[in-house]
Amino acid sequence: MGSLSSRRTLALAAAVVFSAGVAAAGGVVPAGAAAPSDRQGEFAAAADEFNVPEELLLAVSYLQSRWEDHNGEYSTSGGFGPMHLTDVDYTRAQGDENHHTGDDARGDERRPMTAPEVLSAPSATPQAAESLQTIDTAAALIDVDADILRADPAQNIRGGAALLALYQSEFGALSDDAGDWYGAVARYSQATDEVTAAAYADEVYDVLSTGATMTTDDGVVTLAPSTVEVDTSMVDADTSDRVRTDCPRRLGCEWIPAPYEQYGEGPGDYGNHDQGNRPDDMKIEYIIIHDTEGSYEGTLAMVQDPTYVSWQYTLRSADGHIAQHIRPEDVAWHAGNWSVNSHSIGLEHEGYAADGSWYTEAMYRSSAKLVRYLTDRFDIPRDRAHILGHDNVPGTTTANIRGMHWDTGPYFDWAHYFDLLDAPLKPARGKTQLVTVAPDFETNRPVMIGCNTAAPTEPCPSRPSSTVFLYSEPSFDAPLLNDIGIDASGAPGTIRVNDLSSRAGTGEKFAVADRQGDWTAVWYLGQKGWIHNPADNPTLIPAKGKAITPKRDDIPVYGVAYPEEAAYEGTGIDPVIPGVLPYKLKEGQKYSVADRFDSQYFWAKTLEGPNVVVNGDREYYQIQLGNRVMYVNVEDVRLV
């Protein structure tokens, strides 16, 4: 049968005819009819108007937006409203910058690199123009201007329902049976291939089978679980002709390789990753979650440039499609820390850390499926000490702390992500001496500034957040903490959206230092940091685990877990001595421990090799020192 994309011309041609048919059938709300009073009612009214099974309309919307309006702000793929109607012409006019250009993503002081401007064109097929502008088709179907569809959730739901009914008309009658709409749901994904479209449709029907309940910006919305017999025959999801990827087969990942080649005359002029033999010679300890700060197509262009940097996977926002670029055994240049790069897999998610765009449920779910697969395969714990945001990766030296990245930023929903990973953040029983940061995402809306670079002192719009601030005293009037690695003068941190000096993210675990009323103090960068934690709306939950305390004052803290000098003897490699970071830990302070690590250094300096792993006797604990994780020598601390 024909591909989904080949039927899009037919869909556009049918739009006007279909719209007239809906009107003739009495699909337009009669004049004077009462408007629905809440989000649940808006879905019911739109489903009835356009003859779409209500439960199916709810499931499709859930997979895009979780039924939220997002205050009219657009998603990372240019979609608006509960039905994620795309208007990329509008969103691209707002600007598109990439935060990777010019950075040292390799993070090895032995061979620092500067990424140049990238001019390559992506080899992958970009999304079709119609898939980026579904708002235009929806506007024509219901005779409502696009600016209204962007801003009015009820009209957005109507437009999405009309669009879904239009797609179903390509496959047959507007059946009352949700199981007959598989092809229409796949079309709604706007995927460029049937494998991804089918994966999206499968997720929608999974939502139908499990049900869901959410408190949205306009009331509680509920989708009761239902058993649906689905006809999948209208979508051909054959993957037999694809290059095998390191993904669950159901995700339909695409292989778009990053180049491993010489591009210049110097021995180190090669890119854009290193060949390894993981996990046999180096354990894979981490999954690093990034955002792209640019479009999916532009990100693919970068990873295919040998003079640039790399990561293992890129995820597209609109439909959750995944492209793989590097095999897990090889080392990508993505985290800005060579020690972390050598032991991690990097995932780039199409999106922006600060500009107000939101991550689609389709991408959250694809990412979680991929990470479940990778953590099972490589025995990586599913916690926030091993599944890190790029903003949790430490600087390798004092000099580069300020330049480390801060994505995925404060608006990534870590609690929901860990629910999808089947590793929900649950409180431990009793009053413990460790706590996990766990504010309610929807109601936690800290005031920040700097989201609009043209007006850096203006407050950001009120948005759900995974971030909490730490104060120097138990009061909102007290200064924030100082991060001496960012500001050596001792000045307190700020509420800038990109300032990590005095904030913590959902899932991070800290040792309790004190409690006073509605405030809890934790040890943070050698200081007591006070977090507002009222009993009726807690931002912290009790946690179990281990902690360390220094054996003496001023023990060294490191950003890498490299071996001792003696380990390099006989290797022909000059010792790489890890630089001591500027933070001071005192006796009596305590810090949450994630793991105990053997020391290693991966020597990789030329295309031809040899690539050598240096193993040391020194062991490190990874601790949650501030917003970023860091390392201490096991011999310098005691477990408590």
PyMOL commands that set and color helices and strands:
alter all, ss='L'
color gray80, all
select helices_A, chain A and resi 5-24+39-50+54-65+70-72+88-92+130-132+134-142+146-151+153-169+178-188+194-210+249-251+296-303+338-342+361-378+390-392+398-400+414-420+565-568+634-636
alter helices_A, ss='H'
color red, helices_A
select strands_A, chain A and resi 79-80+85-86+212-216+219-223+254-255+261-262+270-271+273-274+286-291+313-315+322-324+331-332+344-349+387-389+434-437+467-469+503-505+509-516+519-524+527-532+540-543+546-550+591-603+612-624+629-633+637-639
alter strands_A, ss='S'
color yellow, strands_A
deselect
rebuild
show_as cartoon
